[in-house]
Amino acid sequence: MTLNRGDKLRYLDKRRGSTPFAAHHLQQQQHLHRRSMPVDERELQASLPPSPRGELSQLMRCTSYSPADDDEAHRQGWASDSSDSVISSGSDSDSNLYKVILLGEHGVGKTSLARIFGGVEDCPDAEEAGNTYDRSIIVDGEEASLVVFDIWEQDDSQWLQNHCMKMGDAYIIVYSVTDKVSFEKASELRIQLRRARQTEDIPIILVGNKSDLVRSREVSVDEGRACAVVFDCKFIETSAALHHNVKDLFEGIIRQIRLRKDSKEDNARRMANTKRRESISKKAKRFLGRIVAKNNKKMAFKAKSKSCHDLSVL
Ligand SMILES: Nc1nc2c(ncn2[C@@H]2O[C@H](COP(=O)(O)OP(=O)(O)OP(=O)(O)O)[C@@H](O)[C@H]2O)c(=O)[nH]1
């Protein structure tokens, strides 16, 4: 979102997340079929730790879907070309609520992607559209609520940056394929994220946006993919302008979160069983297996580069 911090705070003087819209605003809201004060936002803000001057909650302005938005979403092609992806009201599926943070340089298309997700891309008023978008979608037959935060500001306070790095259940790091510097920045952000979440296996998708701008491309698909393999994350190219792969991106992030959740549970179960029953010979086999795996790093690297664009596998 190309708003400077001053603009953001000035707006927030006028309206905070918990402040109802003025009457003329409400009329506009009804026209856009969006809820002005979703329950999720209050719950979300309440769950955040205290911050210097309440910075984070001040910066968040939430947009969420009401069931009336389904028509609009279908028109925009989000759900129309998928047999198992459906949008519904965001309030009834809090058990599967995932926070996704968008990171990336200025102007790479974070807001454009988030607004497509939020179904507010045509909203002319950036302030009204907000910078936090929640929506429930059914992916692979199961409902999940995603809250997408477009609050990252490269030049913002260290506290806010640190907090962004810690609060997400998953991250989308965006660069523009027309801007090599933004690609380099994406690598820096990945390193920052790795430092902030050292022991965690958090889902990260590296996104090369603006793939429609073929003639001004500065970063090739191969470079993007290689970077994702090195940094151990998933990779996809999108075009917010053409809506290309945007749906796959957001469904992909849900799949990545679920896959990790499932594999954690499986591992815990397997460990419990193994510890109970493992014989010495089995232990020896496992140990040898680890050594072989280390020797096969090259093979693993190749396998990863094959799968890094497949957002439905780990
Ligand atoms: N051609 C093309 N233009 C895009 C695409 N995505 C975004 N843009 C344009 O790029 C400009 C910046 O997009 P934003 O979505 O504001 O980028 P941002 O990353 O949120 O920028 P900041 O708020 O400054 O961090 C806008 O003029 C968008 O219309 C895309 O996929 N293709």
The ligand as a Tripos MOL2 file, in Angstrom:
@<TRIPOS>MOLECULE
LIG
   32    34     1     0     0
SMALL
NO_CHARGES

@<TRIPOS>ATOM
      1 N1          1.7110   -4.5600  -14.2820 N.pl3     1 LIG1
      2 C1          1.5060   -4.8760  -13.0120 C.ar      1 LIG1
      3 N2          1.4490   -3.9010  -12.0830 N.ar      1 LIG1
      4 C2          1.2540   -4.2500  -10.7960 C.ar      1 LIG1
      5 C3          1.1040   -5.6020  -10.3970 C.ar      1 LIG1
      6 N3          0.9300   -5.6330   -9.0530 N.ar      1 LIG1
      7 C4          0.9670   -4.3510   -8.6360 C.ar      1 LIG1
      8 N4          1.1440   -3.5120   -9.6770 N.ar      1 LIG1
      9 C5          1.2510   -2.0630   -9.6310 C.3       1 LIG1
     10 O1          2.4220   -1.7210   -8.9040 O.3       1 LIG1
     11 C6          2.2000   -0.5550   -8.1110 C.3       1 LIG1
     12 C7          2.5210   -0.8260   -6.6530 C.3       1 LIG1
     13 O2          1.6220   -1.8020   -6.1840 O.3       1 LIG1
     14 P1          1.2440   -1.9410   -4.6370 P.3       1 LIG1
     15 O3          0.2760   -3.0800   -4.5360 O.co2     1 LIG1
     16 O4          0.8430   -0.6360   -4.0630 O.co2     1 LIG1
     17 O5          2.6660   -2.3390   -4.0350 O.3       1 LIG1
     18 P2          3.0900   -2.4670   -2.4930 P.3       1 LIG1
     19 O6          4.0840   -3.5610   -2.4110 O.co2     1 LIG1
     20 O7          1.8900   -2.6120   -1.6280 O.co2     1 LIG1
     21 O8          3.7920   -1.0740   -2.2560 O.3       1 LIG1
     22 P3          4.0700   -0.3130   -0.8240 P.3       1 LIG1
     23 O9          2.7430   -0.0410   -0.2040 O.co2     1 LIG1
     24 O10         4.7730    0.9330   -1.2250 O.co2     1 LIG1
     25 O11         4.9080   -1.2190    0.0080 O.co2     1 LIG1
     26 C8          0.7510   -0.1540   -8.3480 C.3       1 LIG1
     27 O12         0.7220    0.8400   -9.3240 O.3       1 LIG1
     28 C9          0.1070   -1.4220   -8.8660 C.3       1 LIG1
     29 O13        -0.9770   -1.1610   -9.7200 O.3       1 LIG1
     30 C10         1.1610   -6.6220  -11.4170 C.ar      1 LIG1
     31 O14         1.0370   -7.8250  -11.1770 O.2       1 LIG1
     32 N5          1.3810   -6.1890  -12.6920 N.ar      1 LIG1
@<TRIPOS>BOND
     1     1     2 1
     2     2     3 ar
     3     2    32 ar
     4     3     4 ar
     5     4     5 ar
     6     4     8 ar
     7     5     6 ar
     8     5    30 ar
     9     6     7 ar
    10     7     8 ar
    11     8     9 1
    12     9    10 1
    13     9    28 1
    14    10    11 1
    15    11    12 1
    16    11    26 1
    17    12    13 1
    18    13    14 1
    19    14    15 2
    20    14    16 1
    21    14    17 1
    22    17    18 1
    23    18    19 2
    24    18    20 1
    25    18    21 1
    26    21    22 1
    27    22    23 2
    28    22    24 1
    29    22    25 1
    30    26    27 1
    31    26    28 1
    32    28    29 1
    33    30    31 2
    34    30    32 ar
@<TRIPOS>SUBSTRUCTURE
     1 LIG1         1 GROUP 0 **** ****
